[in-house]
Structures are given as C-alpha cells and as structure tokens.
Amino acid sequence: MTHYFLSLMILMLLFSCGPTDSNQKELELKQRQLEIRESELNRQPTFAAPETPAEAETVEDMVNGIRNEYQRINGLNLTQVKKDFKCDVQGHVVYYLKNNKLVKVAIDWGFLGDGSSYSEYYYNNDKLIFIYERYVGGPANGPETTNEFRTYVQNNKTVKSLKNQSLTSCRICEFNSSSDAYKIFRSLNQQDINAAFCG
C-alpha cells in the first residue's frame, strides 16, 4: 500500500512539472520497474505450476540472464584485436571475438585532465546487452573519486541502470544503429576508427 501511494506521489510530482518526451519515457520505465517491484513484494509464495514462457519476465529475470551471458563471455577463450585511436588524448580499444563474432569491446579512453575512463560493451548475436563504465578522477590536490555505471540492455532498451551499485535513472534509455554502442561495434571493420570513438 505504501508503494502505491509513493508511486502515485511521484507521478503527481512529475506530471505537475510538465514532463518532456524524454522525461515521459524515463517516467514510464521507472513506473514499470516500480510496478514490477510492487507485484514482487505482494506476491505470496505458492506451489503453482511454473510460469509459462508467454508471461512477461521481471526486470530481475532479465538482469540475471544478462549477468549469466556476461559471465559466459568472460569465461570464453577469445581472440583479441587491439587498435589505438586519438581524440583529445590517445586511447586503446580491444575487440574480443569468438569464432570471428564480436562479443565484447574494452576501451581505455586515456587520461584527460585529472581523470581517466574505461568502458566495456557486451554483445550477444550482434545486439548490445551490457555496458560497464568506470570514471576515476578528482582535483590534483584533492581525493580521487571513482564512479561505476552498469547498464543492462534487452531488445535495445535499458532495463536496469546502476551507479555505484545503486539504482539510478538510465543515461541512455534506448539504443539504435546510430548509438555509440553500435558505432563502436561496427568500428572493428573500419580503417579509421577515430570516427567511432571521437564523435
């Protein structure tokens, strides 16, 4: 019951501010996640027949499937193709292939100012499934901070987004062929890869 009033209050607050189209999509995703969580909390344990495949997967089911694929990919004996690129700074990319099929891309974006960043993109059947990003930096005389982002993707839509292990709104909620993740995917077969990384 508390979840119902909380979700109702969030909706009223967001609608009172006049959401934009991008805010509307984000709101719909959050509402869907909240409804799924609420139904999971209210679900009583039963010994009924298992769910049929036609029934919708929960967000956690999707995330667990993505995690399993992530672990499977990292456990494979993969062929590596290394390339360098130069934007503002020198960066390095490693493409990981299984049977000549790209399954992972790791990017060391290099140092810019007082920080550095690193990204990994995971693919299954040429479709993006997961992004890991780590940003390390801080002022020259101050403490160094690290932020990690994890984006779980199914059918080119973000199903869960984490910042430092806490649920957060998606930074990119939908992916398509012009998204950076797919430009990076296609860059393996390009002579000049700078366009994929510096655009």
Order of alpha helices (4+ residues) and beta strands (2+ residues): alpha-alpha-alpha-beta-beta-beta-beta-beta-beta-beta-beta-alpha-alpha
